[in-house]
Amino acid sequence: MAKRKIAVLFGGQSSEHIVSCMSAVNVISQIDQQKYDLLLIGITEEGRWLKAGTAEEIRSGEWKNSRTEVVISPDAVKKSVILTKDQMTAQESIDVVFPVLHGRYGEDGTIQGLLELAKIPYVGCGVLSSAISMDKLSTKIIARDLGIRQAAYVPAWRWQVNEDPDAVADQVEACLSYPVFIKPSNAGSSRGVSKAVNRAELILGLQEAAEHDCKILVEETICGREIECAVLGGGRNLVRASGVGEIMAAADFYDFDAKYFNEESKTVINPDLPGDSAERVRQTAVRIFNAVDGYGLARVDFFVTGEGEVVFNEINTMPGFTAISMYPSLWEAAGIPKNELIDQLIALAFERE
């Protein structure tokens, strides 16, 4: 049987560029190269698309010196990429794409839209579910309509923060009590997230979040343990939830540095939780995944209070695949090793209806 060609996209223009590169190295190492030929496509932070040669080039950053530019053609007949080097072009067919991209311009439906135009199978959620899940405010509206408990919140927009931050602070203080968390609505990996215990910190947090997105959320603080659940499947395939994992953040909260660069941050698989809260996390994760029209994979994040209350936080449609990431670790604990997990995800890409 002839091998299929899989294009792995990594990097990207979002604030999570480096995380995507870290994830891609691990994904590439688990792809069965007896079944697939690899084409590695890196997207620089400026938006250039370049061909990379090896995972080691991704790890070192050498891929950014590549002289071969790559474009995925939107032509649905050709299903190909166009490679350009020294003004010479070539066309190469591809069978499937694994977009290992986190954050904006990758996890938000943009890449998915291009691949839909090209009619090229791809791993992960579609345009609608990617866009909805990337936007925290939209996800909150869906969770609210499902009757799922979540943190109370106040939305704000960049123009409001720029024109009159005190008016935004007044609105927040009328609805929420300190401390509060401030988040960009469309950024992941805790980029631009801050905690405020007073008005001055709130305004600074609003201004920081506004640098990352035009839409901002201010949320009540939930006193609980940070719990995550992995979801796999969709379409005609049964949607399965893994066990649960707990984040033990080394910082005051699980910000970007604590998540990826502080070795004191730890994850615990299948922690002891009050009552049946672990099972309720699993059930709620599947409900949210289905409600956003999820497909393939997602990681759904919660808080669990000391009384066992389950509080939804957010959903990530292309969760991290770094060496410490929860998504592959949860499935490994459930008996699906990383190479088998990657194989299942690629198989799901071909089965999308």
Wavefront OBJ file of the C-alpha trace (Angstrom):
o trace
v 0.000 0.000 0.000
v 1.405 3.410 -1.022
v 2.190 5.819 1.777
v 0.059 8.920 2.175
v 1.561 12.414 2.444
v 0.825 14.305 5.649
v 1.614 17.985 6.005
v 2.305 19.105 9.574
v 1.724 22.820 10.137
v 3.428 24.489 13.096
v 4.520 27.865 14.445
v 2.019 30.490 13.415
v 1.417 34.180 14.010
v -0.148 33.879 17.454
v 1.431 34.552 20.834
v 1.634 30.765 21.204
v 4.141 30.358 18.375
v 6.825 28.732 20.533
v 4.324 26.336 22.126
v 3.193 25.200 18.685
v 6.801 24.446 17.730
v 7.260 22.444 20.948
v 4.034 20.517 20.271
v 4.957 19.819 16.644
v 8.254 18.181 17.584
v 6.365 15.683 19.750
v 3.609 15.057 17.204
v 6.124 14.429 14.420
v 8.012 11.909 16.561
v 4.807 9.870 16.986
v 3.605 9.776 13.359
v 3.971 6.333 11.814
v 6.414 6.931 8.967
v 5.690 3.464 7.618
v 2.249 4.837 6.723
v 2.936 8.507 6.063
v 5.502 10.640 4.265
v 6.056 13.921 6.094
v 5.995 17.476 4.797
v 6.834 19.939 7.559
v 5.533 23.477 7.062
v 6.477 26.194 9.516
v 4.714 29.549 9.724
v 6.872 32.339 11.115
v 5.564 34.930 13.543
v 5.529 37.375 10.628
v 3.404 34.984 8.564
v 5.894 33.446 6.117
v 5.269 29.799 5.214
v 8.504 27.799 4.952
v 9.419 24.171 4.404
v 11.279 22.571 7.313
v 13.438 19.482 6.937
v 13.452 17.758 10.308
v 12.083 17.934 13.832
v 15.558 18.934 14.956
v 15.347 22.023 12.736
v 12.090 22.916 14.465
v 13.642 22.386 17.881
v 16.631 24.590 17.095
v 14.733 27.221 15.098
v 16.923 26.592 12.047
v 13.807 26.068 9.918
v 13.304 29.849 9.836
v 16.345 30.072 7.548
v 14.717 27.808 4.953
v 14.844 29.108 1.381
v 11.799 27.086 0.302
v 8.477 28.878 0.591
v 5.267 26.843 0.761
v 1.667 27.702 -0.046
v -1.340 25.421 0.390
v -3.372 25.819 -2.785
v -7.099 26.453 -2.248
v -7.749 24.585 -5.525
v -10.018 21.696 -4.519
v -9.058 19.681 -7.593
v -5.318 19.809 -7.066
v -5.231 19.201 -3.267
v -1.628 20.283 -3.199
v 1.035 22.630 -1.946
v 3.140 24.916 -4.114
v 6.819 25.081 -3.195
v 9.045 27.935 -4.390
v 12.840 28.039 -4.137
v 15.121 30.413 -6.041
v 12.171 31.436 -8.227
v 11.590 27.818 -9.267
v 8.201 26.343 -8.366
v 6.989 22.799 -7.877
v 3.661 21.283 -6.923
v 3.272 18.455 -4.435
v 0.055 16.575 -3.611
v -0.914 16.088 0.015
v -3.477 13.739 1.504
v -4.042 15.152 4.988
v -2.954 18.058 7.183
v -2.178 18.056 10.908
v -2.430 21.727 11.943
v -0.421 21.734 15.182
v -1.240 25.405 15.632
v -2.348 27.038 18.854
v -4.157 30.329 19.216
v -5.182 32.849 16.592
v -4.679 32.205 12.883
v -4.502 28.471 13.474
v -6.876 27.233 16.167
v -9.620 29.743 15.393
v -11.067 28.394 12.156
v -8.848 30.334 9.744
v -6.578 27.452 8.696
v -9.559 25.118 8.843
v -11.387 27.355 6.349
v -8.484 27.193 3.905
v -8.393 23.400 4.150
v -12.152 23.191 3.641
v -11.774 25.248 0.455
v -9.017 22.923 -0.716
v -11.050 19.855 0.291
v -8.002 18.441 2.079
v -8.729 16.271 5.155
v -7.334 17.692 8.382
v -6.984 16.750 12.019
v -9.223 18.403 14.585
v -12.303 20.542 14.867
v -13.932 22.274 11.922
v -14.375 25.957 11.134
v -17.398 26.609 13.348
v -16.268 24.703 16.428
v -12.723 26.076 16.174
v -13.952 29.666 15.954
v -16.531 29.343 18.732
v -14.182 27.548 21.093
v -11.359 30.024 20.501
v -13.618 32.884 21.496
v -14.166 32.588 25.239
v -17.194 34.873 25.224
v -18.974 32.791 22.567
v -18.198 29.609 24.483
v -19.586 31.132 27.656
v -22.845 31.979 25.922
v -23.203 28.342 24.817
v -22.349 27.043 28.300
v -24.913 29.444 29.766
v -27.609 28.147 27.413
v -26.727 24.579 28.434
v -27.209 25.549 32.070
v -23.608 24.674 32.890
v -22.077 26.401 35.910
v -19.262 28.777 35.000
v -17.594 31.870 36.431
v -19.656 35.065 36.359
v -18.188 37.512 33.869
v -18.279 40.995 32.392
v -17.309 41.494 28.723
v -15.428 44.555 27.494
v -13.976 45.765 24.206
v -10.580 47.252 23.394
v -12.050 50.569 22.253
v -13.836 50.919 25.599
v -10.616 50.250 27.508
v -8.696 52.713 25.349
v -11.324 55.463 25.560
v -12.432 55.201 29.192
v -10.846 52.446 31.329
v -12.456 53.872 34.464
v -15.927 53.377 33.001
v -15.073 49.733 32.283
v -13.737 49.346 35.826
v -16.988 50.850 37.174
v -18.995 48.250 35.242
v -16.831 45.406 36.528
v -17.013 46.585 40.139
v -20.806 46.861 39.887
v -21.046 43.167 38.956
v -18.037 41.387 40.481
v -15.987 41.442 43.649
v -12.194 41.380 43.840
v -10.108 39.456 43.113
v -10.983 39.060 39.438
v -9.263 37.559 36.418
v -8.853 39.483 33.169
v -8.525 37.519 29.924
v -8.334 38.258 26.209
v -11.339 36.537 24.655
v -9.299 35.096 21.784
v -5.904 34.180 23.192
v -4.760 30.845 24.570
v -2.027 29.443 26.819
v -2.843 32.175 29.367
v -1.269 34.909 27.221
v -2.436 38.321 28.429
v -4.203 36.858 31.475
v -3.812 38.621 34.801
v -5.303 38.739 38.273
v -6.470 41.961 39.908
v -7.138 42.570 43.598
v -7.930 46.285 43.251
v -8.990 48.903 40.729
v -5.468 49.924 39.704
v -4.533 46.304 38.918
v -7.837 45.849 37.086
v -7.125 48.767 34.738
v -3.580 47.538 34.107
v -4.944 44.045 33.404
v -7.558 45.428 31.005
v -4.868 47.335 29.122
v -2.640 44.254 28.935
v -5.487 42.047 27.685
v -6.379 44.694 25.087
v -2.906 44.280 23.592
v -3.794 40.658 22.768
v -7.404 40.952 21.581
v -10.167 43.430 20.825
v -12.574 41.536 23.121
v -11.906 41.028 26.835
v -13.484 39.065 29.679
v -13.332 39.885 33.367
v -14.313 36.914 35.518
v -15.053 36.204 39.119
v -12.428 34.182 40.949
v -13.382 30.561 41.520
v -11.691 28.999 44.528
v -11.120 25.483 43.311
v -8.694 22.988 41.878
v -7.789 23.283 38.184
v -9.017 20.123 36.466
v -8.744 19.128 32.798
v -10.357 16.412 30.696
v -9.452 15.160 27.204
v -12.094 14.396 24.563
v -11.637 12.231 21.460
v -13.994 11.298 18.609
v -16.977 12.866 16.870
v -19.235 12.369 13.882
v -20.160 8.704 13.533
v -17.442 7.868 16.074
v -18.273 7.704 19.756
v -17.140 10.783 21.660
v -15.006 9.592 24.547
v -13.771 11.428 27.609
v -10.535 10.464 29.331
v -9.962 10.463 33.035
v -9.208 13.824 34.622
v -5.969 15.593 35.413
v -5.109 18.303 37.905
v -2.852 21.306 37.362
v -0.574 22.139 40.274
v 0.590 25.615 39.249
v 3.896 26.892 40.588
v 2.655 30.479 40.306
v -0.347 32.270 41.807
v -2.261 31.055 38.769
v -1.453 28.977 35.698
v -0.031 31.725 33.488
v 2.089 31.176 30.358
v 5.425 30.891 32.143
v 4.045 28.615 34.858
v 2.486 26.420 32.180
v 5.515 25.883 29.965
v 8.693 27.089 31.637
v 8.404 26.637 35.408
v 9.582 23.149 36.308
v 7.803 23.384 39.664
v 4.415 23.322 37.919
v 3.096 19.769 37.976
v 0.226 17.734 36.613
v -1.483 14.892 38.445
v -3.428 12.238 36.532
v -6.676 10.976 38.067
v -6.451 12.923 41.335
v -8.772 12.174 44.215
v -11.742 14.547 43.885
v -14.815 15.008 46.082
v -17.742 12.654 45.505
v -18.605 12.014 41.860
v -17.139 15.285 40.609
v -14.607 13.525 38.341
v -17.431 11.765 36.502
v -19.392 15.012 36.247
v -16.334 16.684 34.736
v -16.167 13.918 32.126
v -19.871 14.151 31.294
v -19.805 17.940 31.071
v -16.710 17.865 28.845
v -18.581 15.708 26.313
v -21.681 17.945 26.504
v -19.658 21.060 25.742
v -17.680 19.334 22.972
v -20.900 18.249 21.275
v -22.563 21.650 21.791
v -19.766 23.467 19.920
v -19.918 20.840 17.135
v -16.527 19.459 18.132
v -14.706 16.872 16.077
v -11.496 14.963 16.599
v -10.089 16.315 19.813
v -10.353 18.925 22.519
v -9.260 19.523 26.075
v -11.938 20.922 28.369
v -10.887 22.791 31.501
v -12.763 23.128 34.787
v -12.503 24.123 38.406
v -13.664 21.747 41.134
v -14.396 23.351 44.494
v -13.835 21.796 47.888
v -17.546 20.986 48.020
v -17.330 19.112 44.712
v -18.987 21.762 42.538
v -17.866 21.520 38.908
v -17.294 24.899 37.199
v -16.554 25.087 33.468
v -13.571 27.249 32.468
v -12.786 26.842 28.737
v -12.339 24.441 25.825
v -9.219 24.107 23.658
v -9.668 22.514 20.227
v -5.950 22.008 19.535
v -4.488 21.329 22.982
v -0.772 21.253 23.582
v 1.303 18.211 22.684
v 4.451 19.275 24.504
v 6.326 16.842 26.735
v 4.290 17.998 29.759
v 0.920 18.577 28.068
v -2.156 17.122 29.703
v -4.042 15.941 26.592
v -1.682 13.139 25.477
v -0.851 12.305 29.091
v -4.513 11.718 29.941
v -5.007 9.345 27.018
v -1.777 7.536 27.803
v -3.092 6.959 31.326
v -6.293 5.622 29.743
v -4.308 3.036 27.768
v -3.772 4.874 24.471
v -0.054 5.518 23.909
v 0.981 8.689 22.088
v 1.724 7.006 18.752
v -1.660 5.279 18.745
v -3.396 8.529 19.740
v -1.813 10.389 16.818
v -2.800 7.544 14.476
v -6.408 7.727 15.676
v -6.526 11.486 15.198
v -5.245 11.200 11.637
v -7.749 8.418 10.922
v -10.556 10.661 12.180
v -9.458 13.335 9.700
v -10.232 10.977 6.807
v -13.594 10.010 8.325
v -14.956 13.553 8.662
v -18.335 13.816 6.910
l 1 2 3 4 5 6 7 8 9 10 11 12 13 14 15 16 17 18 19 20 21 22 23 24 25 26 27 28 29 30 31 32 33 34 35 36 37 38 39 40 41 42 43 44 45 46 47 48 49 50 51 52 53 54 55 56 57 58 59 60 61 62 63 64 65 66 67 68 69 70 71 72 73 74 75 76 77 78 79 80 81 82 83 84 85 86 87 88 89 90 91 92 93 94 95 96 97 98 99 100 101 102 103 104 105 106 107 108 109 110 111 112 113 114 115 116 117 118 119 120 121 122 123 124 125 126 127 128 129 130 131 132 133 134 135 136 137 138 139 140 141 142 143 144 145 146 147 148 149 150 151 152 153 154 155 156 157 158 159 160 161 162 163 164 165 166 167 168 169 170 171 172 173 174 175 176 177 178 179 180 181 182 183 184 185 186 187 188 189 190 191 192 193 194 195 196 197 198 199 200 201 202 203 204 205 206 207 208 209 210 211 212 213 214 215 216 217 218 219 220 221 222 223 224 225 226 227 228 229 230 231 232 233 234 235 236 237 238 239 240 241 242 243 244 245 246 247 248 249 250 251 252 253 254 255 256 257 258 259 260 261 262 263 264 265 266 267 268 269 270 271 272 273 274 275 276 277 278 279 280 281 282 283 284 285 286 287 288 289 290 291 292 293 294 295 296 297 298 299 300 301 302 303 304 305 306 307 308 309 310 311 312 313 314 315 316 317 318 319 320 321 322 323 324 325 326 327 328 329 330 331 332 333 334 335 336 337 338 339 340 341 342 343 344 345 346 347 348 349 350 351 352 353
